[in-house]
């Protein structure tokens, strides 16, 4: 490599990508949150660009995470529901040149990964399959194919499958043993929705999964910073996704808190799609949801403290000012919205589709700036590549770089809308597309009732306007805008969508 190339490589910023799992935007003060305490993320937001209208490519873990790695919508990358589930065409993320990791390698970045992956498991998944899936011979398994972070170029940790919170992996158990720690769950709360539960972690904070993952991140970044090239590191927390495991110290912040019902909790769901009922919880009483929400907030506060610890490390080692920090989530969480809905998928409400996106430029900012443009998961992928010096994005990429927005510069012909895709979950496959444009939201529910919401007049999505004649022209415009978007993005659903709705 020439001296000029070496200097160019050295000038490129480090990039720290922090992703949570299933985080609502209202857990953060920068998005209007008033209860959940996240002081370190609040401080980060004060010197960052806060994107007000960021949306997940899909409100389900595997599809959204695969979009982050490929820059493609799920209908293109094929991981349309959670891997090794009905409706997912691809179970192990294919190793192709378009992957974020492979693109960054070509730019001579040190690239690292720890935490939740959920984009591969390997042949050993065969013994975990249950029910009708046990009768399917997945080609990925038959071929002995495995896709974990180190298989696609990352240095770091391989945590196969979903992880269920991360506390059962042998690497974490070994960490506890090596440090004389134990994992103690007490005061378990169950019953509101299938397998979901909350619990108090009475062992030290050092025994949490989030502390362990931060230790791993510091370990790898400490190695990377000694090399003569920039680094990209991806830290992926399992929380605050259920199980909502909250350390005592953080749960104490909320034990006596009075939580008011969500503004849409008492929705009677009149005029709403029947498919939403798949995620209806076992209770309709607000007080029954409160313990789970308190644990969820406490879990998020615990994660926030570990993010603060990592940022302090960067500052101590003079890395902070040379590092772009991107904080986001794969998708959101319901926690009882609209009459007791739980989890995600099957509905396209703001609480599950909208994601936090806070980006600190390498040089920092004197004060926070808010960006109202619509952005999505695929745009994050494109932006990371742009920041790293990738001149031309891989063919077919669905995202665009918003890097100029970080400097307050406009981006010519930026899209006036954003789309979230849905394909169902578990054994219930269900095709959806959600379009946000202006202050409206349109949801195409194949085989069920469509939805139209005016978020300016009805921010909590209580009234479905799809049958309201006064909005006939708006509905037609939104449907046409979705069709136009499908053309631009080569969405194979276009032909069937037009037959059904246009």
VENSUL-V344078 format. One record per residue. N is the residue number from 0. RES is the residue in one small letter. BURIAL is I if it has 16 or more other C-alpha atoms within 10 Angstrom, else O. D_FIRST is the distance of its C-alpha to the first C-alpha in whole Angstrom. Layout:
BEGIN
n=N res=RES burial=BURIAL d_first=D_FIRST
n=N res=RES burial=BURIAL d_first=D_FIRST
END
This chain:
BEGIN
n=0 res=x burial=O d_first=0
n=1 res=x burial=O d_first=4
n=2 res=x burial=O d_first=7
n=3 res=x burial=O d_first=8
n=4 res=x burial=O d_first=6
n=5 res=x burial=O d_first=7
n=6 res=x burial=O d_first=10
n=7 res=x burial=O d_first=11
n=8 res=x burial=I d_first=10
n=9 res=x burial=I d_first=12
n=10 res=x burial=O d_first=15
n=11 res=x burial=I d_first=16
n=12 res=x burial=I d_first=19
n=13 res=x burial=I d_first=20
n=14 res=x burial=I d_first=22
n=15 res=x burial=I d_first=25
n=16 res=x burial=I d_first=28
n=17 res=x burial=I d_first=31
n=18 res=x burial=I d_first=34
n=19 res=x burial=I d_first=37
n=20 res=x burial=I d_first=39
n=21 res=x burial=I d_first=43
n=22 res=x burial=I d_first=43
n=23 res=x burial=I d_first=45
n=24 res=x burial=I d_first=44
n=25 res=x burial=I d_first=47
n=26 res=x burial=I d_first=46
n=27 res=x burial=I d_first=44
n=28 res=x burial=I d_first=46
n=29 res=x burial=I d_first=43
n=30 res=x burial=I d_first=45
n=31 res=x burial=O d_first=49
n=32 res=x burial=O d_first=49
n=33 res=x burial=O d_first=52
n=34 res=x burial=I d_first=52
n=35 res=x burial=I d_first=49
n=36 res=x burial=I d_first=48
n=37 res=x burial=I d_first=44
n=38 res=x burial=O d_first=43
n=39 res=x burial=I d_first=40
n=40 res=x burial=I d_first=39
n=41 res=x burial=I d_first=41
n=42 res=x burial=O d_first=39
n=43 res=x burial=I d_first=36
n=44 res=x burial=I d_first=38
n=45 res=x burial=I d_first=39
n=46 res=x burial=I d_first=35
n=47 res=x burial=I d_first=34
n=48 res=x burial=I d_first=35
n=49 res=x burial=I d_first=38
n=50 res=x burial=I d_first=38
n=51 res=x burial=I d_first=41
n=52 res=x burial=I d_first=41
n=53 res=x burial=I d_first=39
n=54 res=x burial=I d_first=40
n=55 res=x burial=I d_first=39
n=56 res=x burial=I d_first=38
n=57 res=x burial=I d_first=41
n=58 res=x burial=I d_first=43
n=59 res=x burial=I d_first=42
n=60 res=x burial=I d_first=40
n=61 res=x burial=I d_first=38
n=62 res=x burial=I d_first=38
n=63 res=x burial=I d_first=36
n=64 res=x burial=I d_first=34
n=65 res=x burial=I d_first=33
n=66 res=x burial=I d_first=32
n=67 res=x burial=I d_first=30
n=68 res=x burial=I d_first=28
n=69 res=x burial=I d_first=28
n=70 res=x burial=I d_first=29
n=71 res=x burial=I d_first=32
n=72 res=x burial=I d_first=36
n=73 res=x burial=I d_first=38
n=74 res=x burial=I d_first=39
n=75 res=x burial=I d_first=36
n=76 res=x burial=I d_first=34
n=77 res=x burial=I d_first=38
n=78 res=x burial=I d_first=38
n=79 res=x burial=I d_first=41
n=80 res=x burial=I d_first=43
n=81 res=x burial=I d_first=42
n=82 res=x burial=I d_first=40
n=83 res=x burial=I d_first=43
n=84 res=x burial=I d_first=46
n=85 res=x burial=I d_first=48
n=86 res=x burial=I d_first=46
n=87 res=x burial=I d_first=42
n=88 res=x burial=I d_first=41
n=89 res=x burial=I d_first=38
n=90 res=x burial=I d_first=38
n=91 res=x burial=I d_first=35
n=92 res=x burial=I d_first=32
n=93 res=x burial=I d_first=30
n=94 res=x burial=I d_first=26
n=95 res=x burial=O d_first=25
n=96 res=x burial=O d_first=22
n=97 res=x burial=I d_first=23
n=98 res=x burial=I d_first=24
n=99 res=x burial=I d_first=23
n=100 res=x burial=I d_first=21
n=101 res=x burial=I d_first=19
n=102 res=x burial=I d_first=18
n=103 res=x burial=I d_first=17
n=104 res=x burial=I d_first=15
n=105 res=x burial=O d_first=13
n=106 res=x burial=I d_first=12
n=107 res=x burial=I d_first=11
n=108 res=x burial=I d_first=14
n=109 res=x burial=I d_first=16
n=110 res=x burial=I d_first=19
n=111 res=x burial=I d_first=23
n=112 res=x burial=I d_first=26
n=113 res=x burial=I d_first=30
n=114 res=x burial=I d_first=33
n=115 res=x burial=I d_first=35
n=116 res=x burial=I d_first=33
n=117 res=x burial=I d_first=36
n=118 res=x burial=I d_first=34
n=119 res=x burial=I d_first=35
n=120 res=x burial=I d_first=37
n=121 res=x burial=I d_first=37
n=122 res=x burial=I d_first=40
n=123 res=x burial=O d_first=42
n=124 res=x burial=I d_first=43
n=125 res=x burial=I d_first=45
n=126 res=x burial=O d_first=48
n=127 res=x burial=O d_first=47
n=128 res=x burial=O d_first=48
n=129 res=x burial=O d_first=52
n=130 res=x burial=O d_first=55
n=131 res=x burial=O d_first=54
n=132 res=x burial=O d_first=50
n=133 res=x burial=O d_first=51
n=134 res=x burial=O d_first=53
n=135 res=x burial=O d_first=49
n=136 res=x burial=O d_first=47
n=137 res=x burial=I d_first=44
n=138 res=x burial=O d_first=41
n=139 res=x burial=I d_first=38
n=140 res=x burial=I d_first=41
n=141 res=x burial=O d_first=42
n=142 res=x burial=O d_first=39
n=143 res=x burial=O d_first=37
n=144 res=x burial=I d_first=35
n=145 res=x burial=I d_first=33
n=146 res=x burial=I d_first=31
n=147 res=x burial=I d_first=30
n=148 res=x burial=I d_first=27
n=149 res=x burial=O d_first=26
n=150 res=x burial=O d_first=26
n=151 res=x burial=I d_first=24
n=152 res=x burial=I d_first=21
n=153 res=x burial=I d_first=22
n=154 res=x burial=I d_first=23
n=155 res=x burial=I d_first=26
n=156 res=x burial=I d_first=30
n=157 res=x burial=I d_first=31
n=158 res=x burial=I d_first=35
n=159 res=x burial=I d_first=36
n=160 res=x burial=I d_first=39
n=161 res=x burial=I d_first=40
n=162 res=x burial=O d_first=41
n=163 res=x burial=O d_first=44
n=164 res=x burial=I d_first=43
n=165 res=x burial=I d_first=41
n=166 res=x burial=I d_first=43
n=167 res=x burial=O d_first=44
n=168 res=x burial=O d_first=41
n=169 res=x burial=O d_first=41
n=170 res=x burial=O d_first=38
n=171 res=x burial=I d_first=40
n=172 res=x burial=I d_first=43
n=173 res=x burial=O d_first=41
n=174 res=x burial=O d_first=40
n=175 res=x burial=I d_first=43
n=176 res=x burial=O d_first=44
n=177 res=x burial=O d_first=42
n=178 res=x burial=O d_first=43
n=179 res=x burial=O d_first=47
n=180 res=x burial=I d_first=47
n=181 res=x burial=I d_first=49
n=182 res=x burial=I d_first=49
n=183 res=x burial=O d_first=52
n=184 res=x burial=O d_first=53
n=185 res=x burial=O d_first=57
n=186 res=x burial=O d_first=59
n=187 res=x burial=O d_first=58
n=188 res=x burial=O d_first=58
n=189 res=x burial=O d_first=59
n=190 res=x burial=O d_first=60
n=191 res=x burial=I d_first=59
n=192 res=x burial=I d_first=57
n=193 res=x burial=O d_first=57
n=194 res=x burial=O d_first=54
n=195 res=x burial=I d_first=53
n=196 res=x burial=I d_first=54
n=197 res=x burial=I d_first=53
n=198 res=x burial=I d_first=54
n=199 res=x burial=I d_first=54
n=200 res=x burial=I d_first=51
n=201 res=x burial=I d_first=53
n=202 res=x burial=I d_first=51
n=203 res=x burial=O d_first=48
n=204 res=x burial=I d_first=45
n=205 res=x burial=I d_first=43
n=206 res=x burial=I d_first=44
n=207 res=x burial=I d_first=43
n=208 res=x burial=I d_first=41
n=209 res=x burial=I d_first=39
n=210 res=x burial=I d_first=39
n=211 res=x burial=I d_first=37
n=212 res=x burial=I d_first=35
n=213 res=x burial=I d_first=34
n=214 res=x burial=I d_first=33
n=215 res=x burial=I d_first=31
n=216 res=x burial=I d_first=29
n=217 res=x burial=I d_first=29
n=218 res=x burial=O d_first=28
n=219 res=x burial=I d_first=25
n=220 res=x burial=I d_first=24
n=221 res=x burial=O d_first=24
n=222 res=x burial=O d_first=22
n=223 res=x burial=I d_first=19
n=224 res=x burial=I d_first=20
n=225 res=x burial=O d_first=19
n=226 res=x burial=O d_first=15
n=227 res=x burial=O d_first=12
n=228 res=x burial=I d_first=12
n=229 res=x burial=I d_first=15
n=230 res=x burial=I d_first=18
n=231 res=x burial=I d_first=20
n=232 res=x burial=I d_first=24
n=233 res=x burial=I d_first=27
n=234 res=x burial=I d_first=30
n=235 res=x burial=I d_first=33
n=236 res=x burial=I d_first=36
n=237 res=x burial=I d_first=39
n=238 res=x burial=I d_first=42
n=239 res=x burial=I d_first=44
n=240 res=x burial=I d_first=44
n=241 res=x burial=I d_first=48
n=242 res=x burial=I d_first=49
n=243 res=x burial=I d_first=49
n=244 res=x burial=I d_first=49
n=245 res=x burial=I d_first=49
n=246 res=x burial=I d_first=49
n=247 res=x burial=I d_first=53
n=248 res=x burial=I d_first=51
n=249 res=x burial=I d_first=50
n=250 res=x burial=I d_first=53
n=251 res=x burial=O d_first=55
n=252 res=x burial=I d_first=54
n=253 res=x burial=I d_first=55
n=254 res=x burial=O d_first=58
n=255 res=x burial=O d_first=61
n=256 res=x burial=O d_first=59
n=257 res=x burial=O d_first=61
n=258 res=x burial=O d_first=59
n=259 res=x burial=O d_first=61
n=260 res=x burial=O d_first=60
n=261 res=x burial=O d_first=58
n=262 res=x burial=O d_first=59
n=263 res=x burial=I d_first=59
n=264 res=x burial=I d_first=60
n=265 res=x burial=I d_first=64
n=266 res=x burial=I d_first=62
n=267 res=x burial=O d_first=65
n=268 res=x burial=I d_first=63
n=269 res=x burial=O d_first=65
n=270 res=x burial=O d_first=64
n=271 res=x burial=I d_first=60
n=272 res=x burial=I d_first=59
n=273 res=x burial=O d_first=61
n=274 res=x burial=I d_first=57
n=275 res=x burial=I d_first=57
n=276 res=x burial=I d_first=59
n=277 res=x burial=O d_first=57
n=278 res=x burial=I d_first=55
n=279 res=x burial=I d_first=59
n=280 res=x burial=I d_first=59
n=281 res=x burial=O d_first=62
n=282 res=x burial=I d_first=64
n=283 res=x burial=I d_first=64
n=284 res=x burial=O d_first=65
n=285 res=x burial=I d_first=63
n=286 res=x burial=O d_first=64
n=287 res=x burial=O d_first=62
n=288 res=x burial=I d_first=59
n=289 res=x burial=I d_first=59
n=290 res=x burial=I d_first=58
n=291 res=x burial=I d_first=55
n=292 res=x burial=I d_first=54
n=293 res=x burial=I d_first=54
n=294 res=x burial=I d_first=52
n=295 res=x burial=I d_first=49
n=296 res=x burial=I d_first=49
n=297 res=x burial=I d_first=49
n=298 res=x burial=I d_first=46
n=299 res=x burial=I d_first=44
n=300 res=x burial=I d_first=45
n=301 res=x burial=I d_first=44
n=302 res=x burial=I d_first=40
n=303 res=x burial=I d_first=40
n=304 res=x burial=I d_first=41
n=305 res=x burial=I d_first=38
n=306 res=x burial=I d_first=36
n=307 res=x burial=I d_first=37
n=308 res=x burial=I d_first=36
n=309 res=x burial=I d_first=32
n=310 res=x burial=I d_first=32
n=311 res=x burial=O d_first=34
n=312 res=x burial=I d_first=31
n=313 res=x burial=I d_first=28
n=314 res=x burial=O d_first=30
n=315 res=x burial=O d_first=31
n=316 res=x burial=O d_first=27
n=317 res=x burial=O d_first=26
n=318 res=x burial=I d_first=24
n=319 res=x burial=I d_first=27
n=320 res=x burial=I d_first=26
n=321 res=x burial=I d_first=23
n=322 res=x burial=I d_first=24
n=323 res=x burial=I d_first=25
n=324 res=x burial=I d_first=28
n=325 res=x burial=I d_first=29
n=326 res=x burial=I d_first=33
n=327 res=x burial=I d_first=35
n=328 res=x burial=I d_first=37
n=329 res=x burial=I d_first=37
n=330 res=x burial=I d_first=41
n=331 res=x burial=I d_first=44
n=332 res=x burial=I d_first=47
n=333 res=x burial=I d_first=51
n=334 res=x burial=I d_first=53
n=335 res=x burial=I d_first=56
n=336 res=x burial=I d_first=56
n=337 res=x burial=I d_first=58
n=338 res=x burial=I d_first=61
n=339 res=x burial=I d_first=59
n=340 res=x burial=I d_first=56
n=341 res=x burial=I d_first=54
n=342 res=x burial=I d_first=50
n=343 res=x burial=I d_first=48
n=344 res=x burial=I d_first=48
n=345 res=x burial=I d_first=51
n=346 res=x burial=I d_first=51
n=347 res=x burial=I d_first=49
n=348 res=x burial=I d_first=50
n=349 res=x burial=I d_first=48
n=350 res=x burial=I d_first=48
n=351 res=x burial=I d_first=46
n=352 res=x burial=I d_first=44
n=353 res=x burial=I d_first=43
n=354 res=x burial=I d_first=40
n=355 res=x burial=I d_first=39
n=356 res=x burial=I d_first=36
n=357 res=x burial=I d_first=35
n=358 res=x burial=I d_first=31
n=359 res=x burial=I d_first=30
n=360 res=x burial=I d_first=28
n=361 res=x burial=I d_first=25
n=362 res=x burial=O d_first=27
n=363 res=x burial=I d_first=30
n=364 res=x burial=I d_first=33
n=365 res=x burial=O d_first=37
n=366 res=x burial=O d_first=39
n=367 res=x burial=I d_first=38
n=368 res=x burial=I d_first=38
n=369 res=x burial=I d_first=40
n=370 res=x burial=I d_first=39
n=371 res=x burial=O d_first=41
n=372 res=x burial=I d_first=39
n=373 res=x burial=I d_first=39
n=374 res=x burial=I d_first=36
n=375 res=x burial=I d_first=36
n=376 res=x burial=I d_first=34
n=377 res=x burial=I d_first=31
n=378 res=x burial=I d_first=31
n=379 res=x burial=I d_first=29
n=380 res=x burial=I d_first=27
n=381 res=x burial=I d_first=26
n=382 res=x burial=I d_first=25
n=383 res=x burial=I d_first=23
n=384 res=x burial=I d_first=21
n=385 res=x burial=I d_first=21
n=386 res=x burial=I d_first=21
n=387 res=x burial=I d_first=17
n=388 res=x burial=I d_first=16
n=389 res=x burial=I d_first=17
n=390 res=x burial=O d_first=19
n=391 res=x burial=O d_first=21
n=392 res=x burial=I d_first=23
n=393 res=x burial=O d_first=24
n=394 res=x burial=O d_first=27
n=395 res=x burial=O d_first=30
n=396 res=x burial=I d_first=29
n=397 res=x burial=I d_first=32
n=398 res=x burial=I d_first=31
n=399 res=x burial=I d_first=30
n=400 res=x burial=I d_first=27
n=401 res=x burial=I d_first=30
n=402 res=x burial=I d_first=27
n=403 res=x burial=O d_first=29
n=404 res=x burial=I d_first=32
n=405 res=x burial=I d_first=30
n=406 res=x burial=O d_first=30
n=407 res=x burial=O d_first=34
n=408 res=x burial=O d_first=33
n=409 res=x burial=O d_first=35
n=410 res=x burial=O d_first=33
n=411 res=x burial=O d_first=35
n=412 res=x burial=O d_first=37
n=413 res=x burial=O d_first=36
n=414 res=x burial=O d_first=39
n=415 res=x burial=O d_first=42
n=416 res=x burial=I d_first=42
n=417 res=x burial=I d_first=41
n=418 res=x burial=I d_first=42
n=419 res=x burial=I d_first=42
n=420 res=x burial=I d_first=43
n=421 res=x burial=I d_first=45
n=422 res=x burial=I d_first=46
n=423 res=x burial=I d_first=48
n=424 res=x burial=I d_first=48
n=425 res=x burial=O d_first=49
n=426 res=x burial=O d_first=52
n=427 res=x burial=O d_first=53
n=428 res=x burial=I d_first=51
n=429 res=x burial=I d_first=51
n=430 res=x burial=O d_first=49
n=431 res=x burial=I d_first=48
n=432 res=x burial=I d_first=47
n=433 res=x burial=I d_first=47
n=434 res=x burial=I d_first=46
n=435 res=x burial=I d_first=46
n=436 res=x burial=I d_first=47
n=437 res=x burial=O d_first=48
n=438 res=x burial=O d_first=50
n=439 res=x burial=I d_first=51
n=440 res=x burial=I d_first=50
n=441 res=x burial=I d_first=51
n=442 res=x burial=I d_first=51
n=443 res=x burial=I d_first=52
n=444 res=x burial=I d_first=53
n=445 res=x burial=I d_first=54
n=446 res=x burial=O d_first=57
n=447 res=x burial=O d_first=58
n=448 res=x burial=I d_first=59
n=449 res=x burial=I d_first=56
n=450 res=x burial=I d_first=56
n=451 res=x burial=I d_first=55
n=452 res=x burial=I d_first=55
n=453 res=x burial=I d_first=55
n=454 res=x burial=I d_first=53
n=455 res=x burial=O d_first=55
n=456 res=x burial=O d_first=58
n=457 res=x burial=O d_first=57
n=458 res=x burial=O d_first=54
n=459 res=x burial=I d_first=55
n=460 res=x burial=I d_first=56
n=461 res=x burial=I d_first=60
n=462 res=x burial=I d_first=61
n=463 res=x burial=I d_first=60
n=464 res=x burial=I d_first=60
n=465 res=x burial=I d_first=60
n=466 res=x burial=O d_first=64
n=467 res=x burial=O d_first=64
n=468 res=x burial=O d_first=65
n=469 res=x burial=O d_first=64
n=470 res=x burial=O d_first=61
n=471 res=x burial=O d_first=61
n=472 res=x burial=O d_first=59
n=473 res=x burial=I d_first=56
n=474 res=x burial=I d_first=56
n=475 res=x burial=O d_first=56
n=476 res=x burial=O d_first=53
n=477 res=x burial=I d_first=51
n=478 res=x burial=I d_first=52
n=479 res=x burial=O d_first=51
n=480 res=x burial=I d_first=47
n=481 res=x burial=I d_first=47
n=482 res=x burial=I d_first=47
n=483 res=x burial=O d_first=45
n=484 res=x burial=I d_first=42
n=485 res=x burial=I d_first=43
n=486 res=x burial=O d_first=42
n=487 res=x burial=O d_first=39
n=488 res=x burial=I d_first=37
n=489 res=x burial=O d_first=39
n=490 res=x burial=O d_first=41
n=491 res=x burial=O d_first=43
n=492 res=x burial=O d_first=46
n=493 res=x burial=I d_first=47
n=494 res=x burial=O d_first=50
n=495 res=x burial=O d_first=52
n=496 res=x burial=I d_first=51
n=497 res=x burial=O d_first=53
n=498 res=x burial=O d_first=56
n=499 res=x burial=O d_first=56
n=500 res=x burial=O d_first=56
n=501 res=x burial=O d_first=56
END
